[in-house]
Amino acid sequence: IYTTQVIQTSTQPEWAEEFEVKEYTEDDEFEFKVYSIDLLKEADTKYNWIGRFRNSSYRGKVLLRPHHYAAWGFNGEMVMDEAGENRQAYLGLRIKMAGQEYP
């Protein structure tokens, strides 16, 4: 649905980007995937991201299910799946529903 801007030279990037999902059903799940751009390393071919950046490496994902956001939106961190062996990574999200303020 949406791709954020690239933030270079940061091990803890923050995106202050907003986008609108105009069409969805109340039981839709949203998947957020995180990639890094490694200028010195070969791309991770298992999860290479459609070749937009030649040296992008998959870092993990978050699956946001309706019970996380449908009633009041969402404001918090979620543990990323597939972040790597013995790694724990988080993705912070703020989501509001139409006609609401951010929680």
ZAMAR-856450 format. One record per residue (C-alpha): chain; x, y, z; residue in one letter. Coordinates in steps of 0.05 Angstrom, whole numbers, always signed. Layout:
<pts>
chain A, u X, v Y, w Z, resn A;
...
</pts>
This chain:
<pts>
chain A, u +0, v +0, w +0, resn I;
chain A, u +55, v +49, w +19, resn Y;
chain A, u +131, v +54, w +20, resn T;
chain A, u +165, v +103, w +67, resn T;
chain A, u +224, v +147, w +50, resn Q;
chain A, u +293, v +119, w +62, resn V;
chain A, u +329, v +143, w +125, resn I;
chain A, u +403, v +136, w +116, resn Q;
chain A, u +458, v +128, w +169, resn T;
chain A, u +413, v +111, w +228, resn S;
chain A, u +410, v +49, w +270, resn T;
chain A, u +344, v +73, w +301, resn Q;
chain A, u +306, v +109, w +245, resn P;
chain A, u +241, v +145, w +258, resn E;
chain A, u +191, v +160, w +204, resn W;
chain A, u +141, v +216, w +214, resn A;
chain A, u +101, v +195, w +154, resn E;
chain A, u +26, v +189, w +148, resn E;
chain A, u -16, v +153, w +96, resn F;
chain A, u -89, v +136, w +88, resn E;
chain A, u -118, v +68, w +74, resn V;
chain A, u -182, v +84, w +37, resn K;
chain A, u -210, v +15, w +25, resn E;
chain A, u -207, v -42, w +75, resn Y;
chain A, u -254, v -90, w +110, resn T;
chain A, u -261, v -93, w +185, resn E;
chain A, u -223, v -159, w +188, resn D;
chain A, u -163, v -136, w +146, resn D;
chain A, u -94, v -147, w +174, resn E;
chain A, u -37, v -99, w +158, resn F;
chain A, u +34, v -124, w +149, resn E;
chain A, u +93, v -77, w +159, resn F;
chain A, u +160, v -101, w +133, resn K;
chain A, u +226, v -68, w +151, resn V;
chain A, u +287, v -67, w +106, resn Y;
chain A, u +355, v -35, w +113, resn S;
chain A, u +400, v -12, w +58, resn I;
chain A, u +470, v -40, w +65, resn D;
chain A, u +517, v -7, w +17, resn L;
chain A, u +575, v -54, w +33, resn L;
chain A, u +539, v -122, w +33, resn K;
chain A, u +504, v -165, w -18, resn E;
chain A, u +428, v -162, w -16, resn A;
chain A, u +392, v -214, w +24, resn D;
chain A, u +365, v -255, w -34, resn T;
chain A, u +314, v -293, w +8, resn K;
chain A, u +275, v -230, w +24, resn Y;
chain A, u +299, v -183, w -30, resn N;
chain A, u +248, v -127, w -36, resn W;
chain A, u +228, v -128, w -109, resn I;
chain A, u +296, v -99, w -128, resn G;
chain A, u +278, v -27, w -112, resn R;
chain A, u +344, v -21, w -76, resn F;
chain A, u +398, v -69, w -98, resn R;
chain A, u +428, v -78, w -30, resn N;
chain A, u +367, v -80, w +14, resn S;
chain A, u +364, v -131, w +71, resn S;
chain A, u +301, v -155, w +104, resn Y;
chain A, u +300, v -140, w +179, resn R;
chain A, u +232, v -165, w +201, resn G;
chain A, u +158, v -153, w +200, resn K;
chain A, u +97, v -137, w +243, resn V;
chain A, u +28, v -163, w +230, resn L;
chain A, u -25, v -117, w +257, resn L;
chain A, u -91, v -152, w +267, resn R;
chain A, u -159, v -118, w +274, resn P;
chain A, u -163, v -129, w +350, resn H;
chain A, u -101, v -85, w +356, resn H;
chain A, u -130, v -23, w +322, resn Y;
chain A, u -204, v -29, w +302, resn A;
chain A, u -238, v +0, w +364, resn A;
chain A, u -192, v +58, w +385, resn W;
chain A, u -133, v +59, w +338, resn G;
chain A, u -64, v +40, w +362, resn F;
chain A, u -4, v +75, w +393, resn N;
chain A, u +53, v +31, w +415, resn G;
chain A, u +109, v -16, w +398, resn E;
chain A, u +102, v -86, w +371, resn M;
chain A, u +155, v -141, w +370, resn V;
chain A, u +179, v -155, w +299, resn M;
chain A, u +175, v -226, w +274, resn D;
chain A, u +232, v -255, w +233, resn E;
chain A, u +282, v -204, w +261, resn A;
chain A, u +337, v -257, w +264, resn G;
chain A, u +362, v -309, w +312, resn E;
chain A, u +373, v -283, w +382, resn N;
chain A, u +349, v -213, w +362, resn R;
chain A, u +290, v -175, w +388, resn Q;
chain A, u +268, v -115, w +347, resn A;
chain A, u +208, v -69, w +354, resn Y;
chain A, u +166, v -26, w +308, resn L;
chain A, u +129, v +33, w +337, resn G;
chain A, u +63, v +50, w +304, resn L;
chain A, u +9, v +103, w +312, resn R;
chain A, u -57, v +88, w +277, resn I;
chain A, u -123, v +125, w +280, resn K;
chain A, u -190, v +106, w +251, resn M;
chain A, u -229, v +155, w +208, resn A;
chain A, u -259, v +211, w +249, resn G;
chain A, u -214, v +197, w +309, resn Q;
chain A, u -153, v +230, w +339, resn E;
chain A, u -89, v +190, w +350, resn Y;
chain A, u -92, v +151, w +415, resn P;
</pts>
